[in-house]
């Protein structure tokens, strides 16, 4: 599996959040282009951060977290790195502790470990 494969599978499986991530991505990169699939997962984190800020219940994102957790474990080093660097490291950016709490609780432990390894602290 490649990052592009994961990107295309994600887009097919989660069309609603894909649209939100596309809006974020266009604001940063002017267009959605599969050639920039790696960067698109940063936009996905940004879209989820916006959902946190807007008090959207975290349980809505459990299937997405589980999808990415599985891909992290079965994917090659490039896929795992994409999930870590583009997605996990960008979660919780400019999200208050109170609003981050339910998402942090829902986040798979492997992603919590990656987040803390990079940021040296949890968002809550």
CNS distance restraints for C-alpha pairs under 8 A (distance, minus, plus):
assign (resid   1 and name CA) (resid   5 and name CA) 5.88 0.50 0.50
assign (resid   1 and name CA) (resid   6 and name CA) 6.95 0.50 0.50
assign (resid   1 and name CA) (resid  75 and name CA) 6.14 0.50 0.50
assign (resid   1 and name CA) (resid  76 and name CA) 7.06 0.50 0.50
assign (resid   1 and name CA) (resid  79 and name CA) 7.70 0.50 0.50
assign (resid   2 and name CA) (resid   6 and name CA) 6.34 0.50 0.50
assign (resid   2 and name CA) (resid  75 and name CA) 7.60 0.50 0.50
assign (resid   2 and name CA) (resid  76 and name CA) 7.55 0.50 0.50
assign (resid   2 and name CA) (resid  78 and name CA) 7.43 0.50 0.50
assign (resid   2 and name CA) (resid  79 and name CA) 6.28 0.50 0.50
assign (resid   3 and name CA) (resid   7 and name CA) 6.00 0.50 0.50
assign (resid   3 and name CA) (resid  37 and name CA) 6.71 0.50 0.50
assign (resid   3 and name CA) (resid  38 and name CA) 6.59 0.50 0.50
assign (resid   3 and name CA) (resid  78 and name CA) 7.08 0.50 0.50
assign (resid   3 and name CA) (resid  79 and name CA) 5.28 0.50 0.50
assign (resid   3 and name CA) (resid  82 and name CA) 7.29 0.50 0.50
assign (resid   4 and name CA) (resid   8 and name CA) 6.13 0.50 0.50
assign (resid   4 and name CA) (resid  34 and name CA) 6.79 0.50 0.50
assign (resid   4 and name CA) (resid  35 and name CA) 7.83 0.50 0.50
assign (resid   4 and name CA) (resid  37 and name CA) 5.98 0.50 0.50
assign (resid   4 and name CA) (resid  38 and name CA) 7.87 0.50 0.50
assign (resid   5 and name CA) (resid   9 and name CA) 6.09 0.50 0.50
assign (resid   6 and name CA) (resid  10 and name CA) 5.93 0.50 0.50
assign (resid   6 and name CA) (resid  71 and name CA) 7.60 0.50 0.50
assign (resid   6 and name CA) (resid  79 and name CA) 7.88 0.50 0.50
assign (resid   7 and name CA) (resid  11 and name CA) 6.18 0.50 0.50
assign (resid   7 and name CA) (resid  34 and name CA) 7.80 0.50 0.50
assign (resid   7 and name CA) (resid  37 and name CA) 6.11 0.50 0.50
assign (resid   8 and name CA) (resid  12 and name CA) 6.31 0.50 0.50
assign (resid   9 and name CA) (resid  13 and name CA) 6.11 0.50 0.50
assign (resid  10 and name CA) (resid  14 and name CA) 5.81 0.50 0.50
assign (resid  10 and name CA) (resid  15 and name CA) 7.99 0.50 0.50
assign (resid  10 and name CA) (resid  18 and name CA) 7.80 0.50 0.50
assign (resid  11 and name CA) (resid  15 and name CA) 5.58 0.50 0.50
assign (resid  11 and name CA) (resid  18 and name CA) 5.69 0.50 0.50
assign (resid  14 and name CA) (resid  18 and name CA) 6.05 0.50 0.50
assign (resid  14 and name CA) (resid  64 and name CA) 7.76 0.50 0.50
assign (resid  15 and name CA) (resid  19 and name CA) 6.27 0.50 0.50
assign (resid  16 and name CA) (resid  20 and name CA) 6.84 0.50 0.50
assign (resid  17 and name CA) (resid  21 and name CA) 6.13 0.50 0.50
assign (resid  17 and name CA) (resid  44 and name CA) 7.73 0.50 0.50
assign (resid  17 and name CA) (resid  47 and name CA) 7.53 0.50 0.50
assign (resid  18 and name CA) (resid  22 and name CA) 5.99 0.50 0.50
assign (resid  18 and name CA) (resid  44 and name CA) 7.40 0.50 0.50
assign (resid  19 and name CA) (resid  23 and name CA) 6.40 0.50 0.50
assign (resid  20 and name CA) (resid  24 and name CA) 6.54 0.50 0.50
assign (resid  20 and name CA) (resid  44 and name CA) 7.67 0.50 0.50
assign (resid  20 and name CA) (resid  47 and name CA) 5.78 0.50 0.50
assign (resid  21 and name CA) (resid  25 and name CA) 6.01 0.50 0.50
assign (resid  21 and name CA) (resid  40 and name CA) 7.42 0.50 0.50
assign (resid  21 and name CA) (resid  43 and name CA) 5.26 0.50 0.50
assign (resid  21 and name CA) (resid  44 and name CA) 4.62 0.50 0.50
assign (resid  21 and name CA) (resid  45 and name CA) 7.82 0.50 0.50
assign (resid  21 and name CA) (resid  46 and name CA) 7.18 0.50 0.50
assign (resid  21 and name CA) (resid  47 and name CA) 5.13 0.50 0.50
assign (resid  22 and name CA) (resid  26 and name CA) 6.05 0.50 0.50
assign (resid  22 and name CA) (resid  32 and name CA) 6.38 0.50 0.50
assign (resid  22 and name CA) (resid  40 and name CA) 7.74 0.50 0.50
assign (resid  22 and name CA) (resid  43 and name CA) 7.24 0.50 0.50
assign (resid  22 and name CA) (resid  44 and name CA) 7.87 0.50 0.50
assign (resid  23 and name CA) (resid  27 and name CA) 6.41 0.50 0.50
assign (resid  24 and name CA) (resid  28 and name CA) 6.66 0.50 0.50
assign (resid  24 and name CA) (resid  43 and name CA) 5.43 0.50 0.50
assign (resid  24 and name CA) (resid  44 and name CA) 7.59 0.50 0.50
assign (resid  24 and name CA) (resid  46 and name CA) 6.74 0.50 0.50
assign (resid  24 and name CA) (resid  47 and name CA) 6.32 0.50 0.50
assign (resid  25 and name CA) (resid  29 and name CA) 5.81 0.50 0.50
assign (resid  25 and name CA) (resid  30 and name CA) 7.27 0.50 0.50
assign (resid  25 and name CA) (resid  31 and name CA) 6.99 0.50 0.50
assign (resid  25 and name CA) (resid  32 and name CA) 6.54 0.50 0.50
assign (resid  25 and name CA) (resid  40 and name CA) 6.23 0.50 0.50
assign (resid  25 and name CA) (resid  43 and name CA) 5.14 0.50 0.50
assign (resid  26 and name CA) (resid  30 and name CA) 4.31 0.50 0.50
assign (resid  26 and name CA) (resid  31 and name CA) 4.71 0.50 0.50
assign (resid  26 and name CA) (resid  32 and name CA) 6.15 0.50 0.50
assign (resid  32 and name CA) (resid  36 and name CA) 7.68 0.50 0.50
assign (resid  32 and name CA) (resid  40 and name CA) 7.89 0.50 0.50
assign (resid  33 and name CA) (resid  37 and name CA) 7.09 0.50 0.50
assign (resid  36 and name CA) (resid  40 and name CA) 6.27 0.50 0.50
assign (resid  37 and name CA) (resid  41 and name CA) 6.79 0.50 0.50
assign (resid  38 and name CA) (resid  42 and name CA) 7.57 0.50 0.50
assign (resid  38 and name CA) (resid  82 and name CA) 5.95 0.50 0.50
assign (resid  38 and name CA) (resid  86 and name CA) 6.72 0.50 0.50
assign (resid  39 and name CA) (resid  43 and name CA) 6.84 0.50 0.50
assign (resid  39 and name CA) (resid  86 and name CA) 6.31 0.50 0.50
assign (resid  40 and name CA) (resid  44 and name CA) 6.32 0.50 0.50
assign (resid  40 and name CA) (resid  86 and name CA) 7.86 0.50 0.50
assign (resid  41 and name CA) (resid  45 and name CA) 6.37 0.50 0.50
assign (resid  41 and name CA) (resid  82 and name CA) 7.50 0.50 0.50
assign (resid  41 and name CA) (resid  83 and name CA) 7.24 0.50 0.50
assign (resid  41 and name CA) (resid  86 and name CA) 5.43 0.50 0.50
assign (resid  41 and name CA) (resid  87 and name CA) 5.29 0.50 0.50
assign (resid  42 and name CA) (resid  46 and name CA) 6.34 0.50 0.50
assign (resid  42 and name CA) (resid  86 and name CA) 4.49 0.50 0.50
assign (resid  42 and name CA) (resid  87 and name CA) 5.02 0.50 0.50
assign (resid  42 and name CA) (resid  90 and name CA) 6.28 0.50 0.50
assign (resid  43 and name CA) (resid  47 and name CA) 6.16 0.50 0.50
assign (resid  43 and name CA) (resid  87 and name CA) 8.00 0.50 0.50
assign (resid  44 and name CA) (resid  48 and name CA) 6.29 0.50 0.50
assign (resid  44 and name CA) (resid  87 and name CA) 6.96 0.50 0.50
assign (resid  45 and name CA) (resid  49 and name CA) 6.07 0.50 0.50
assign (resid  45 and name CA) (resid  86 and name CA) 7.79 0.50 0.50
assign (resid  45 and name CA) (resid  87 and name CA) 5.30 0.50 0.50
assign (resid  45 and name CA) (resid  88 and name CA) 7.28 0.50 0.50
assign (resid  45 and name CA) (resid  90 and name CA) 5.82 0.50 0.50
assign (resid  45 and name CA) (resid  91 and name CA) 5.18 0.50 0.50
assign (resid  46 and name CA) (resid  50 and name CA) 6.26 0.50 0.50
assign (resid  46 and name CA) (resid  90 and name CA) 7.06 0.50 0.50
assign (resid  46 and name CA) (resid  91 and name CA) 6.89 0.50 0.50
assign (resid  46 and name CA) (resid  93 and name CA) 7.66 0.50 0.50
assign (resid  47 and name CA) (resid  51 and name CA) 6.39 0.50 0.50
assign (resid  48 and name CA) (resid  52 and name CA) 6.23 0.50 0.50
assign (resid  48 and name CA) (resid  91 and name CA) 7.50 0.50 0.50
assign (resid  49 and name CA) (resid  53 and name CA) 6.28 0.50 0.50
assign (resid  49 and name CA) (resid  91 and name CA) 6.26 0.50 0.50
assign (resid  49 and name CA) (resid  92 and name CA) 5.71 0.50 0.50
assign (resid  49 and name CA) (resid  93 and name CA) 6.72 0.50 0.50
assign (resid  49 and name CA) (resid  94 and name CA) 7.87 0.50 0.50
assign (resid  49 and name CA) (resid  95 and name CA) 6.57 0.50 0.50
assign (resid  50 and name CA) (resid  54 and name CA) 6.23 0.50 0.50
assign (resid  51 and name CA) (resid  55 and name CA) 6.31 0.50 0.50
assign (resid  51 and name CA) (resid  56 and name CA) 5.30 0.50 0.50
assign (resid  52 and name CA) (resid  56 and name CA) 5.82 0.50 0.50
assign (resid  52 and name CA) (resid  57 and name CA) 7.68 0.50 0.50
assign (resid  52 and name CA) (resid  58 and name CA) 7.54 0.50 0.50
assign (resid  52 and name CA) (resid  95 and name CA) 7.00 0.50 0.50
assign (resid  52 and name CA) (resid  99 and name CA) 5.80 0.50 0.50
assign (resid  52 and name CA) (resid 100 and name CA) 6.38 0.50 0.50
assign (resid  52 and name CA) (resid 103 and name CA) 7.47 0.50 0.50
assign (resid  53 and name CA) (resid  95 and name CA) 6.08 0.50 0.50
assign (resid  53 and name CA) (resid  96 and name CA) 7.56 0.50 0.50
assign (resid  53 and name CA) (resid  99 and name CA) 6.19 0.50 0.50
assign (resid  55 and name CA) (resid  99 and name CA) 6.68 0.50 0.50
assign (resid  56 and name CA) (resid  60 and name CA) 7.68 0.50 0.50
assign (resid  57 and name CA) (resid 102 and name CA) 7.74 0.50 0.50
assign (resid  58 and name CA) (resid  62 and name CA) 6.97 0.50 0.50
assign (resid  58 and name CA) (resid 102 and name CA) 5.86 0.50 0.50
assign (resid  58 and name CA) (resid 103 and name CA) 5.14 0.50 0.50
assign (resid  58 and name CA) (resid 106 and name CA) 6.76 0.50 0.50
assign (resid  59 and name CA) (resid 106 and name CA) 7.21 0.50 0.50
assign (resid  61 and name CA) (resid  65 and name CA) 6.24 0.50 0.50
assign (resid  62 and name CA) (resid  66 and name CA) 6.10 0.50 0.50
assign (resid  62 and name CA) (resid 106 and name CA) 6.70 0.50 0.50
assign (resid  62 and name CA) (resid 107 and name CA) 7.73 0.50 0.50
assign (resid  63 and name CA) (resid  67 and name CA) 6.04 0.50 0.50
assign (resid  64 and name CA) (resid  68 and name CA) 6.22 0.50 0.50
assign (resid  65 and name CA) (resid  69 and name CA) 6.00 0.50 0.50
assign (resid  65 and name CA) (resid 107 and name CA) 6.51 0.50 0.50
assign (resid  65 and name CA) (resid 108 and name CA) 6.90 0.50 0.50
assign (resid  66 and name CA) (resid  70 and name CA) 6.18 0.50 0.50
assign (resid  66 and name CA) (resid 108 and name CA) 7.45 0.50 0.50
assign (resid  67 and name CA) (resid  71 and name CA) 6.34 0.50 0.50
assign (resid  68 and name CA) (resid  72 and name CA) 5.95 0.50 0.50
assign (resid  68 and name CA) (resid  83 and name CA) 7.12 0.50 0.50
assign (resid  69 and name CA) (resid  73 and name CA) 6.42 0.50 0.50
assign (resid  69 and name CA) (resid 108 and name CA) 7.01 0.50 0.50
assign (resid  69 and name CA) (resid 110 and name CA) 7.67 0.50 0.50
assign (resid  69 and name CA) (resid 111 and name CA) 7.74 0.50 0.50
assign (resid  70 and name CA) (resid  74 and name CA) 6.16 0.50 0.50
assign (resid  71 and name CA) (resid  75 and name CA) 5.19 0.50 0.50
assign (resid  71 and name CA) (resid  79 and name CA) 7.33 0.50 0.50
assign (resid  71 and name CA) (resid  80 and name CA) 7.30 0.50 0.50
assign (resid  72 and name CA) (resid  79 and name CA) 6.62 0.50 0.50
assign (resid  72 and name CA) (resid  80 and name CA) 4.65 0.50 0.50
assign (resid  72 and name CA) (resid  83 and name CA) 6.61 0.50 0.50
assign (resid  73 and name CA) (resid  80 and name CA) 7.25 0.50 0.50
assign (resid  75 and name CA) (resid  79 and name CA) 5.33 0.50 0.50
assign (resid  75 and name CA) (resid  80 and name CA) 6.02 0.50 0.50
assign (resid  76 and name CA) (resid  80 and name CA) 6.25 0.50 0.50
assign (resid  77 and name CA) (resid  81 and name CA) 5.89 0.50 0.50
assign (resid  78 and name CA) (resid  82 and name CA) 6.10 0.50 0.50
assign (resid  79 and name CA) (resid  83 and name CA) 6.35 0.50 0.50
assign (resid  80 and name CA) (resid  84 and name CA) 6.17 0.50 0.50
assign (resid  81 and name CA) (resid  85 and name CA) 5.80 0.50 0.50
assign (resid  81 and name CA) (resid  86 and name CA) 7.82 0.50 0.50
assign (resid  82 and name CA) (resid  86 and name CA) 5.27 0.50 0.50
assign (resid  82 and name CA) (resid  87 and name CA) 6.98 0.50 0.50
assign (resid  83 and name CA) (resid  87 and name CA) 5.01 0.50 0.50
assign (resid  83 and name CA) (resid  88 and name CA) 6.24 0.50 0.50
assign (resid  84 and name CA) (resid  88 and name CA) 4.96 0.50 0.50
assign (resid  84 and name CA) (resid  89 and name CA) 6.22 0.50 0.50
assign (resid  84 and name CA) (resid 111 and name CA) 7.57 0.50 0.50
assign (resid  84 and name CA) (resid 114 and name CA) 6.70 0.50 0.50
assign (resid  85 and name CA) (resid  89 and name CA) 5.33 0.50 0.50
assign (resid  85 and name CA) (resid  90 and name CA) 7.52 0.50 0.50
assign (resid  86 and name CA) (resid  90 and name CA) 6.45 0.50 0.50
assign (resid  87 and name CA) (resid  91 and name CA) 6.45 0.50 0.50
assign (resid  88 and name CA) (resid 111 and name CA) 6.42 0.50 0.50
assign (resid  88 and name CA) (resid 114 and name CA) 7.16 0.50 0.50
assign (resid  88 and name CA) (resid 115 and name CA) 6.10 0.50 0.50
assign (resid  89 and name CA) (resid 114 and name CA) 7.70 0.50 0.50
assign (resid  89 and name CA) (resid 115 and name CA) 5.78 0.50 0.50
assign (resid  89 and name CA) (resid 118 and name CA) 6.92 0.50 0.50
assign (resid  89 and name CA) (resid 119 and name CA) 7.72 0.50 0.50
assign (resid  92 and name CA) (resid  96 and name CA) 7.97 0.50 0.50
assign (resid  92 and name CA) (resid 100 and name CA) 6.38 0.50 0.50
assign (resid  92 and name CA) (resid 123 and name CA) 6.57 0.50 0.50
assign (resid  95 and name CA) (resid  99 and name CA) 6.45 0.50 0.50
assign (resid  95 and name CA) (resid 100 and name CA) 6.07 0.50 0.50
assign (resid  96 and name CA) (resid 100 and name CA) 6.03 0.50 0.50
assign (resid  97 and name CA) (resid 101 and name CA) 6.05 0.50 0.50
assign (resid  97 and name CA) (resid 123 and name CA) 6.15 0.50 0.50
assign (resid  97 and name CA) (resid 124 and name CA) 4.91 0.50 0.50
assign (resid  98 and name CA) (resid 124 and name CA) 7.41 0.50 0.50
assign (resid  99 and name CA) (resid 103 and name CA) 7.83 0.50 0.50
assign (resid 100 and name CA) (resid 104 and name CA) 6.01 0.50 0.50
assign (resid 100 and name CA) (resid 123 and name CA) 6.76 0.50 0.50
assign (resid 100 and name CA) (resid 124 and name CA) 6.64 0.50 0.50
assign (resid 101 and name CA) (resid 105 and name CA) 6.21 0.50 0.50
assign (resid 101 and name CA) (resid 123 and name CA) 7.81 0.50 0.50
assign (resid 101 and name CA) (resid 124 and name CA) 5.91 0.50 0.50
assign (resid 102 and name CA) (resid 106 and name CA) 6.27 0.50 0.50
assign (resid 103 and name CA) (resid 107 and name CA) 6.04 0.50 0.50
assign (resid 104 and name CA) (resid 112 and name CA) 7.56 0.50 0.50
assign (resid 104 and name CA) (resid 123 and name CA) 7.56 0.50 0.50
assign (resid 104 and name CA) (resid 124 and name CA) 7.48 0.50 0.50
assign (resid 107 and name CA) (resid 111 and name CA) 6.53 0.50 0.50
assign (resid 107 and name CA) (resid 112 and name CA) 6.60 0.50 0.50
assign (resid 108 and name CA) (resid 112 and name CA) 6.50 0.50 0.50
assign (resid 109 and name CA) (resid 113 and name CA) 6.18 0.50 0.50
assign (resid 110 and name CA) (resid 114 and name CA) 6.35 0.50 0.50
assign (resid 111 and name CA) (resid 115 and name CA) 6.00 0.50 0.50
assign (resid 112 and name CA) (resid 116 and name CA) 6.14 0.50 0.50
assign (resid 112 and name CA) (resid 122 and name CA) 7.61 0.50 0.50
assign (resid 113 and name CA) (resid 117 and name CA) 5.97 0.50 0.50
assign (resid 114 and name CA) (resid 118 and name CA) 6.27 0.50 0.50
assign (resid 115 and name CA) (resid 119 and name CA) 5.98 0.50 0.50
assign (resid 115 and name CA) (resid 120 and name CA) 7.75 0.50 0.50
assign (resid 115 and name CA) (resid 121 and name CA) 7.75 0.50 0.50
assign (resid 115 and name CA) (resid 122 and name CA) 7.06 0.50 0.50
assign (resid 116 and name CA) (resid 120 and name CA) 4.82 0.50 0.50
assign (resid 116 and name CA) (resid 121 and name CA) 4.95 0.50 0.50
assign (resid 116 and name CA) (resid 122 and name CA) 5.54 0.50 0.50
assign (resid 117 and name CA) (resid 121 and name CA) 7.74 0.50 0.50
